[in-house]
Amino acid sequence: MAACPYSLTGGQTVMSIRTSERTMKKKESTLPLRLLVVDSHEEVRRCLVHYMQSMRGLTVVGEARDGVEAIWKAKQTCPDLVLIGARLPRIDAWTTAIAIKARCPNAHLIALEIVTVPDHVSVPPVVESYLEKGHIVKELPNVIATVRNEMRRSRMNRVGTMHG
C-alpha cells in the first residue's frame, strides 16, 4: 500500500510515532476492540483504517463515508469503538452518533475533527472523546486504553452480578 498522504501525526517525527506505537502495545490487553471508522473524506478514512489495522488488538469491522452508511454498518457489526468524523453528509455526525449509540449502547464514540471544537459547539453526551485528526497517533493509544479498561470493568461487573 502506498504511503498515506494525509497526516495523522500533527507533525510528529517517525521516532515519536514509534514511541506512541510502543506505548499502545504496552497498554494492550487480551481484549480485542472492534472498530468502525466513519469519515466523509476517503483519504482520511483509508489512512485511519491503515493505521488501525497496524495495531495489535484492534479489528476494523467496517468503514463508512456518511451517516446513513455508518448507522447501517454499526447495526451490522456492533463495534466497541467508533471513530466518527464530525462533518458527515446525508445525516450529520451528532445525529449519527446518537443513532449508533441507541443501536449499540456499549459502543464508545470518538469524534474526529481537523480543529478543536469551539466552546459554543454542543457535542452530544454520547460522544465520549474528541480528537483533532492531526493528533490521532499521539492521543488514540490513551483513548483505546481507556475504552479497554471500561470494557474490562463492565465485564467484571456483569460476572460479579451473575455470581453475587
C-alpha positions as CSV (number, residue, x, y, z in Angstrom):
1,M,0.0,0.0,0.0
2,A,1.3,3.5,-0.8
3,A,2.2,5.9,1.9
4,C,-0.7,7.7,3.4
5,P,-0.9,11.3,2.1
6,Y,-2.9,12.5,5.0
7,S,-1.1,13.5,8.2
8,L,-2.4,11.7,11.3
9,T,0.6,12.8,13.2
10,G,0.2,16.5,13.6
11,G,3.9,17.0,12.6
12,Q,5.3,14.2,14.8
13,T,8.5,12.6,13.8
14,V,8.8,9.0,12.9
15,M,10.5,8.4,16.2
16,S,7.6,9.9,18.2
17,I,5.1,7.8,16.2
18,R,7.1,4.6,17.0
19,T,7.1,5.7,20.7
20,S,3.3,6.1,20.6
21,E,3.0,2.6,19.0
22,R,5.2,1.1,21.7
23,T,3.0,2.8,24.3
24,M,0.0,1.3,22.7
25,K,1.4,-2.2,22.7
26,K,2.3,-1.9,26.4
27,K,-1.3,-0.8,27.2
28,E,-2.9,-3.5,25.2
29,S,-4.7,-6.3,26.9
30,T,-6.2,-9.5,25.5
31,L,-9.5,-7.7,24.8
32,P,-9.8,-7.2,21.1
33,L,-11.5,-4.0,20.1
34,R,-13.9,-4.0,17.2
35,L,-13.6,-0.7,15.4
36,L,-15.8,1.2,12.9
37,V,-14.2,4.2,11.0
38,V,-16.6,6.9,9.8
39,D,-15.3,9.8,7.8
40,S,-16.5,11.6,4.6
41,H,-13.0,12.0,3.3
42,E,-11.8,8.9,1.5
43,E,-8.1,9.6,2.1
44,V,-8.6,10.2,5.8
45,R,-10.7,7.1,6.2
46,R,-8.2,5.0,4.3
47,C,-5.3,6.3,6.4
48,L,-7.2,5.7,9.6
49,V,-8.1,2.1,8.6
50,H,-4.5,1.5,7.6
51,Y,-3.2,2.9,10.9
52,M,-5.7,0.9,12.9
53,Q,-5.0,-2.3,11.1
54,S,-1.3,-2.0,12.0
55,M,-2.2,-2.1,15.7
56,R,-2.4,-5.3,17.6
57,G,-5.7,-5.9,19.4
58,L,-7.8,-3.8,17.0
59,T,-10.0,-5.3,14.4
60,V,-11.5,-2.9,11.8
61,V,-15.0,-4.3,11.3
62,G,-16.1,-1.6,8.8
63,E,-15.8,1.9,7.4
64,A,-18.5,4.3,6.3
65,R,-18.5,7.6,4.3
66,D,-21.7,9.1,5.6
67,G,-24.2,9.0,8.4
68,V,-26.6,6.6,6.7
69,E,-23.9,4.1,6.0
70,A,-22.4,4.4,9.5
71,I,-25.7,3.6,11.2
72,W,-26.3,0.6,8.9
73,K,-22.7,-0.7,9.5
74,A,-22.9,-0.2,13.2
75,K,-26.2,-2.1,13.3
76,Q,-24.5,-5.0,11.4
77,T,-21.2,-5.1,13.3
78,C,-22.0,-3.5,16.8
79,P,-18.4,-2.2,17.2
80,D,-16.7,-1.5,20.6
81,L,-15.3,1.8,19.3
82,V,-16.4,4.2,16.6
83,L,-14.2,6.9,15.2
84,I,-16.6,9.4,13.6
85,G,-15.7,12.4,11.6
86,A,-17.5,15.5,12.9
87,R,-18.7,16.5,9.4
88,L,-20.8,13.9,7.6
89,P,-23.1,14.1,4.6
90,R,-26.7,12.8,4.5
91,I,-27.1,12.6,8.3
92,D,-25.0,14.9,10.4
93,A,-22.4,13.4,12.8
94,W,-24.2,14.1,16.0
95,T,-27.5,12.5,14.9
96,T,-25.5,9.6,13.5
97,A,-23.7,9.2,16.9
98,I,-26.9,9.2,18.8
99,A,-28.4,6.6,16.4
100,I,-25.3,4.4,16.7
101,K,-25.4,4.6,20.5
102,A,-29.1,3.7,20.5
103,R,-28.3,0.5,18.4
104,C,-25.0,-0.3,20.2
105,P,-25.2,1.0,23.7
106,N,-21.8,-0.4,24.7
107,A,-20.0,1.3,21.8
108,H,-17.6,4.1,22.6
109,L,-17.8,7.1,20.2
110,I,-14.8,9.3,19.5
111,A,-15.4,12.4,17.3
112,L,-12.7,13.4,14.9
113,E,-12.2,17.0,13.6
114,I,-9.5,19.0,11.9
115,V,-9.5,21.6,14.6
116,T,-10.5,21.8,18.3
117,V,-14.2,22.1,18.9
118,P,-15.1,25.7,19.8
119,D,-16.7,26.1,23.2
120,H,-20.0,27.3,21.7
121,V,-20.5,24.0,19.8
122,S,-22.6,21.5,21.6
123,V,-21.3,17.9,21.4
124,P,-23.9,15.3,22.3
125,P,-23.2,13.3,25.5
126,V,-23.0,10.0,23.6
127,V,-19.6,11.3,22.2
128,E,-17.1,10.4,24.8
129,S,-14.0,12.0,23.4
130,Y,-13.0,14.5,20.8
131,L,-9.7,14.2,18.9
132,E,-8.1,16.5,16.3
133,K,-7.3,14.5,13.2
134,G,-3.7,15.7,13.2
135,H,-3.1,14.3,16.7
136,I,-4.7,10.9,16.4
137,V,-1.4,9.0,16.6
138,K,-0.5,10.8,19.8
139,E,-3.8,10.6,21.5
140,L,-5.5,7.5,20.3
141,P,-3.5,5.0,22.4
142,N,-4.7,6.6,25.6
143,V,-8.3,6.6,24.4
144,I,-8.1,2.9,23.4
145,A,-6.6,2.1,26.8
146,T,-9.5,3.9,28.5
147,V,-12.0,2.0,26.4
148,R,-10.4,-1.3,27.2
149,N,-10.4,-0.5,30.9
150,E,-14.1,0.4,30.8
151,M,-14.9,-2.8,28.9
152,R,-12.9,-4.8,31.5
153,R,-14.8,-3.2,34.4
154,S,-18.1,-3.7,32.7
155,R,-17.4,-7.4,32.1
156,M,-16.2,-7.8,35.7
157,N,-19.4,-6.1,37.0
158,R,-21.5,-8.5,34.8
159,V,-19.6,-11.5,36.1
160,G,-19.9,-10.2,39.7
161,T,-23.6,-9.7,39.3
162,M,-24.1,-13.3,37.9
163,H,-22.2,-14.9,40.8
164,G,-23.3,-12.5,43.5
